[in-house]
Amino acid sequence: MIGTLILLVLCLIVLAVLWILLKNIAKIIINSILGLLLLGIVKVLNIFPLLGFPDIQIGWLSVIVCAIAGIPGAILLLILHIFGLI
């Protein structure tokens, strides 16, 4: 009887941990996709040449930063590009 209760409690703990992880993973994936879309929209609409800056180049580093950091990473890349650091 005690073994069954312990197993039930462990299953509930594992279920709760998986629920929290999956909920956060979905947010991270959505944020990463939105960051990449933001960077792509800026590139397609040629916003930087209109403002007098050279066009932003999207390379592997930019994709990795946007995939890890999402929208804040894309904004950071845009700011660094404005100041000429990347």
Contacts in CASP RR format, 6 or more apart in sequence:
PFRMAT RR
TARGET T0000
AUTHOR 0000-0000-0000
METHOD contacts of the structure
MODEL  1
MIGTLILLVLCLIVLAVLWILLKNIAKIIINSILGLLLLGIVKVLNIFPL
LGFPDIQIGWLSVIVCAIAGIPGAILLLILHIFGLI
31 70 0 8 1.000
31 71 0 8 1.000
32 66 0 8 1.000
32 67 0 8 1.000
32 68 0 8 1.000
32 70 0 8 1.000
34 70 0 8 1.000
34 71 0 8 1.000
35 66 0 8 1.000
35 70 0 8 1.000
35 71 0 8 1.000
35 73 0 8 1.000
35 74 0 8 1.000
36 63 0 8 1.000
36 66 0 8 1.000
36 67 0 8 1.000
36 70 0 8 1.000
36 74 0 8 1.000
38 66 0 8 1.000
38 71 0 8 1.000
38 74 0 8 1.000
38 75 0 8 1.000
39 56 0 8 1.000
39 58 0 8 1.000
39 62 0 8 1.000
39 66 0 8 1.000
39 74 0 8 1.000
39 77 0 8 1.000
39 78 0 8 1.000
40 58 0 8 1.000
42 48 0 8 1.000
42 56 0 8 1.000
42 78 0 8 1.000
43 55 0 8 1.000
43 56 0 8 1.000
43 58 0 8 1.000
46 55 0 8 1.000
48 54 0 8 1.000
48 55 0 8 1.000
48 56 0 8 1.000
48 81 0 8 1.000
48 82 0 8 1.000
49 55 0 8 1.000
53 81 0 8 1.000
53 82 0 8 1.000
56 62 0 8 1.000
56 77 0 8 1.000
56 78 0 8 1.000
56 81 0 8 1.000
61 86 0 8 1.000
62 77 0 8 1.000
62 86 0 8 1.000
65 73 0 8 1.000
65 74 0 8 1.000
65 76 0 8 1.000
65 77 0 8 1.000
66 73 0 8 1.000
66 74 0 8 1.000
66 77 0 8 1.000
69 76 0 8 1.000
77 86 0 8 1.000
80 86 0 8 1.000
END
